[in-house]
């Protein structure tokens, strides 16, 4: 199965789960008079919207390079990650505002309605369903190396964790009685804070990639080791790396003996490209500039 089809398959499965959970949570939230459950329903709805975003943008990012996009369309996947993060941030902000509003109302003496058992059961069902879809999505994201799918997996996980907080708040209110109904909006507020923190991390990762952040030092060390494993190559310099969606882009200058033929130098550079692609993936973009050895500032044919 192709990378694109794997992403579509797991995202479509998540979409079906999100549709069912969104309907279940809204109904349970209204019938059970639970602010936390309605907030949880909004979160599931945002999950559904980001599923659509991932499907659309991954389809675009899988297009091959063309005259207008010499490095391919991989950054569309990065853009999808940023949009997922922004959607999470907006959802978290809305939930936090609603929770704080009810907490303030309760602190002023307003009696809050104790949530019904249907809301508790909906939260428990959500925890199980979203944790399962998180595990499946996260494993697929790791296998196909998709940042957008990884972000969407965390969206599923935050929904599962928000349902844990929701179940705790609703369960506490049911167990302790009407005076503790404030636990419901407190749970909603705590859920929203977690969502906002996760959103910030996703947005930061996407921005770093869009701003051409270099690959991690560990990856650059791997590149240097692969280059210097060829005895004909030395003095690796001007190494420049970045991510383009799900692939690595690597540019470098290396020195070789000045007395070898152009054919030999070309042969060594081709072998190096093959080793790098074997290590980092067939789609890895490699640009190698060959220079003769330099001694005391002068090129030498040795």
C-alpha positions as CSV (number, residue, x, y, z in Angstrom):
1,X,0.0,0.0,0.0
2,X,1.3,3.4,-0.9
3,X,2.2,6.1,1.7
4,X,-0.7,8.3,0.5
5,X,-3.2,5.4,0.7
6,X,-2.1,4.4,4.2
7,X,-2.6,8.0,5.4
8,X,-6.0,8.2,3.7
9,X,-7.1,4.8,5.2
10,X,-6.3,5.6,8.8
11,X,-7.6,9.2,8.6
12,X,-10.9,8.0,7.1
13,X,-11.2,5.5,9.9
14,X,-10.6,8.3,12.4
15,X,-13.2,10.5,10.6
16,X,-15.9,7.8,11.0
17,X,-15.1,7.5,14.8
18,X,-15.1,11.3,15.1
19,X,-18.5,11.7,13.4
20,X,-20.1,9.1,15.7
21,X,-18.5,10.5,18.9
22,X,-19.4,14.1,18.0
23,X,-23.1,13.1,17.7
24,X,-23.0,11.0,20.8
25,X,-21.3,13.7,22.9
26,X,-23.6,16.5,21.8
27,X,-26.7,14.4,22.6
28,X,-25.3,13.2,25.9
29,X,-24.1,16.7,26.8
30,X,-27.6,18.2,26.2
31,X,-29.6,15.4,27.8
32,X,-27.1,15.1,30.6
33,X,-26.8,18.9,31.1
34,X,-23.0,18.7,31.1
35,X,-20.8,21.6,30.1
36,X,-17.8,19.4,30.1
37,X,-19.4,16.9,27.7
38,X,-20.5,19.7,25.4
39,X,-17.0,21.0,25.4
40,X,-15.7,17.5,24.7
41,X,-18.1,17.4,21.7
42,X,-16.6,20.6,20.3
43,X,-13.2,19.0,20.6
44,X,-14.4,15.9,18.7
45,X,-15.9,18.2,16.0
46,X,-12.5,19.9,15.7
47,X,-10.9,16.5,15.3
48,X,-13.3,15.8,12.4
49,X,-12.4,19.1,10.7
50,X,-8.7,18.4,11.0
51,X,-9.2,14.9,9.5
52,X,-10.6,16.6,6.4
53,X,-7.6,19.0,6.3
54,X,-5.1,16.2,6.6
55,X,-6.7,14.3,3.7
56,X,-6.8,17.3,1.4
57,X,-3.3,18.6,2.1
58,X,-1.6,15.2,2.1
59,X,-3.1,14.6,-1.4
60,X,-1.5,17.9,-2.6
61,X,1.8,17.2,-0.9
62,X,2.1,13.8,-2.6
63,X,2.3,15.5,-6.1
64,X,5.7,15.1,-7.8
65,X,8.0,18.1,-8.4
66,X,7.0,20.3,-11.3
67,X,8.2,23.5,-13.0
68,X,6.8,25.7,-10.3
69,X,7.8,23.5,-7.3
70,X,11.3,22.1,-8.0
71,X,11.5,20.6,-4.4
72,X,8.0,19.0,-4.6
73,X,4.9,19.9,-2.6
74,X,6.0,18.5,0.8
75,X,5.5,21.8,2.6
76,X,1.8,21.5,2.1
77,X,1.9,18.7,4.7
78,X,3.8,21.0,7.0
79,X,1.1,23.6,6.4
80,X,-1.6,21.0,7.3
81,X,0.3,20.4,10.6
82,X,0.1,24.1,11.4
83,X,-3.6,24.3,10.6
84,X,-4.3,21.3,12.8
85,X,-2.4,23.1,15.6
86,X,-4.3,26.3,15.1
87,X,-7.7,24.4,15.1
88,X,-6.6,22.8,18.4
89,X,-5.7,26.2,19.8
90,X,-9.0,27.7,18.9
91,X,-10.9,24.8,20.3
92,X,-8.9,25.0,23.5
93,X,-9.6,28.7,23.9
94,X,-13.3,28.3,23.4
95,X,-13.5,25.5,26.0
96,X,-11.4,27.4,28.5
97,X,-13.6,30.5,28.2
98,X,-16.8,28.5,28.7
99,X,-15.4,26.6,31.7
100,X,-14.1,29.7,33.4
101,X,-17.5,31.4,32.9
102,X,-19.3,28.6,34.7
103,X,-16.8,28.5,37.5
104,X,-17.2,32.2,38.1
105,X,-21.0,31.8,38.1
106,X,-20.8,29.0,40.6
107,X,-18.4,31.0,42.9
108,X,-21.1,33.8,42.9
109,X,-23.6,31.4,44.4
110,X,-25.3,30.3,41.2
111,X,-26.4,26.6,41.4
112,X,-25.1,24.5,38.6
113,X,-27.1,21.5,37.3
114,X,-25.6,18.1,38.2
115,X,-24.8,16.2,35.0
116,X,-26.7,13.0,34.1
117,X,-25.3,9.5,33.9
118,X,-25.6,9.5,30.1
119,X,-22.8,12.1,30.0
120,X,-20.6,9.8,32.0
121,X,-21.2,6.8,29.8
122,X,-20.5,8.9,26.7
123,X,-17.2,10.0,28.2
124,X,-16.1,6.5,29.0
125,X,-17.0,5.3,25.4
126,X,-15.0,8.2,24.0
127,X,-11.9,7.4,26.1
128,X,-11.8,3.8,24.7
129,X,-12.6,4.7,21.1
130,X,-10.1,7.7,20.8
131,X,-7.2,5.9,22.5
132,X,-7.6,3.0,20.0
133,X,-7.7,5.4,17.0
134,X,-4.7,7.3,18.5
135,X,-2.6,4.1,18.7
136,X,-3.4,3.1,15.1
137,X,-2.8,6.6,13.7
138,X,0.5,7.1,15.7
139,X,1.9,3.8,14.4
140,X,1.0,4.6,10.8
141,X,2.5,8.2,11.2
142,X,5.7,6.7,12.4
143,X,5.8,4.1,9.6
144,X,5.2,6.5,6.8
145,X,7.0,9.5,8.5
146,X,4.1,12.0,8.2
147,X,4.2,15.1,10.4
148,X,0.6,15.9,9.6
149,X,-0.6,12.4,10.5
150,X,1.5,12.6,13.7
151,X,-0.2,15.9,14.6
152,X,-3.6,14.4,13.9
153,X,-2.8,11.4,16.1
154,X,-2.1,13.8,19.0
155,X,-5.4,15.4,18.2
156,X,-7.0,12.0,18.8
157,X,-5.0,11.6,22.0
158,X,-6.0,15.0,23.4
159,X,-9.6,14.1,22.7
160,X,-9.1,10.8,24.7
161,X,-7.4,12.7,27.6
162,X,-10.1,15.4,27.5
163,X,-12.7,12.7,27.9
164,X,-10.7,11.4,30.9
165,X,-11.0,14.8,32.6
166,X,-14.6,15.0,31.5
167,X,-15.4,11.6,33.0
168,X,-13.6,12.6,36.2
169,X,-15.6,15.9,36.6
170,X,-18.9,14.3,35.7
171,X,-18.3,11.3,37.9
172,X,-17.2,13.5,40.8
173,X,-20.3,15.6,40.5
174,X,-22.6,12.6,40.4
175,X,-20.9,10.9,43.3
176,X,-20.7,13.9,45.6
177,X,-24.0,15.6,44.8
178,X,-25.2,18.9,43.6
179,X,-22.9,21.0,45.7
180,X,-20.0,19.6,43.7
181,X,-21.5,20.2,40.2
182,X,-18.7,22.8,39.8
183,X,-16.4,19.8,39.1
184,X,-17.9,19.6,35.7
185,X,-16.8,23.1,34.4
186,X,-13.5,22.7,36.3
187,X,-12.9,19.5,34.2
188,X,-13.8,21.4,31.0
189,X,-11.2,24.1,31.9
190,X,-8.5,21.6,32.7
191,X,-9.1,19.8,29.4
192,X,-8.8,23.1,27.5
193,X,-5.4,24.0,29.1
194,X,-4.0,20.6,28.0
195,X,-5.4,21.2,24.5
196,X,-3.8,24.6,24.3
197,X,-0.3,23.3,25.4
198,X,-0.4,20.5,22.8
199,X,-1.5,23.0,20.1
200,X,1.4,25.3,20.9
201,X,3.9,22.5,20.4
202,X,2.4,21.4,17.1
203,X,2.4,25.0,15.8
204,X,6.0,25.6,16.9
205,X,7.2,22.4,15.1
206,X,5.4,23.4,11.9
207,X,6.8,27.0,12.0
208,X,10.3,25.7,12.6
209,X,10.1,23.6,9.4
210,X,8.5,26.3,7.4
211,X,11.4,28.6,8.5
212,X,13.9,26.1,7.2
213,X,15.2,24.8,10.5
214,X,18.2,22.5,10.1
215,X,17.8,18.8,10.7
216,X,18.8,17.6,14.3
217,X,22.5,17.3,15.1
218,X,22.2,13.6,15.4
219,X,21.0,13.4,11.8
220,X,23.7,15.7,10.6
221,X,26.3,13.5,12.4
222,X,24.9,10.5,10.5
223,X,25.3,12.3,7.3
224,X,28.9,13.2,8.0
225,X,29.7,9.6,9.0
226,X,28.2,8.3,5.8
227,X,30.2,10.8,3.7
228,X,33.5,10.1,5.4
229,X,33.1,6.4,5.2
230,X,34.3,6.8,1.6
231,X,38.1,7.1,1.8
232,X,38.2,9.2,-1.3
233,X,36.1,11.9,0.4
234,X,37.2,14.3,3.1
235,X,36.8,17.8,4.5
236,X,33.0,17.9,4.4
237,X,31.9,21.5,4.7
238,X,29.0,23.9,3.9
239,X,26.5,21.2,5.0
240,X,23.0,22.5,4.8
241,X,20.0,20.4,5.8
242,X,16.2,20.9,6.1
243,X,12.9,19.0,5.8
244,X,10.6,19.4,2.9
245,X,7.4,17.8,4.2
246,X,8.3,14.2,4.9
247,X,11.7,14.1,3.1
248,X,15.1,15.4,3.9
249,X,17.0,17.9,1.8
250,X,20.8,17.7,2.0
251,X,23.4,20.0,0.4
252,X,27.2,19.8,1.0
253,X,30.7,20.4,-0.3
254,X,33.3,17.6,-0.1
255,X,36.9,17.4,-1.2
256,X,38.5,14.6,-3.3
257,X,42.0,14.1,-4.8
258,X,42.5,16.5,-7.7
259,X,44.2,13.9,-9.9
260,X,41.2,11.5,-10.2
261,X,39.0,11.7,-13.4
262,X,35.7,13.4,-13.6
263,X,34.1,10.0,-14.2
264,X,35.6,8.7,-10.9
265,X,34.4,11.7,-9.0
266,X,31.0,11.3,-10.5
267,X,30.9,7.6,-9.6
268,X,31.8,8.3,-5.9
269,X,29.1,11.1,-5.7
270,X,26.5,8.7,-7.1
271,X,27.4,6.0,-4.6
272,X,27.2,8.6,-1.8
273,X,23.7,9.7,-2.9
274,X,22.6,6.0,-2.9
275,X,23.9,5.5,0.7
276,X,22.2,8.7,1.9
277,X,18.9,7.6,0.3
278,X,19.2,4.1,1.7
279,X,19.6,5.7,5.2
280,X,17.0,8.5,5.0
281,X,14.5,7.4,2.3
282,X,14.3,7.2,-1.5
283,X,12.8,10.7,-1.7
284,X,15.8,12.3,0.0
285,X,17.0,15.4,-2.0
286,X,20.9,15.3,-2.3
287,X,23.1,18.0,-3.8
288,X,26.9,17.4,-3.7
289,X,29.5,19.9,-4.7
290,X,32.9,18.2,-5.4
291,X,36.2,20.2,-4.8
292,X,39.9,19.2,-5.1
293,X,42.0,18.9,-1.9
294,X,43.3,22.2,-0.6
295,X,46.7,22.6,1.1
296,X,47.8,26.0,2.5
297,X,44.9,27.6,0.7
298,X,45.8,26.1,-2.7
299,X,44.1,23.3,-4.7
300,X,46.5,20.3,-5.1
301,X,46.4,17.4,-7.6
302,X,47.2,14.8,-5.0
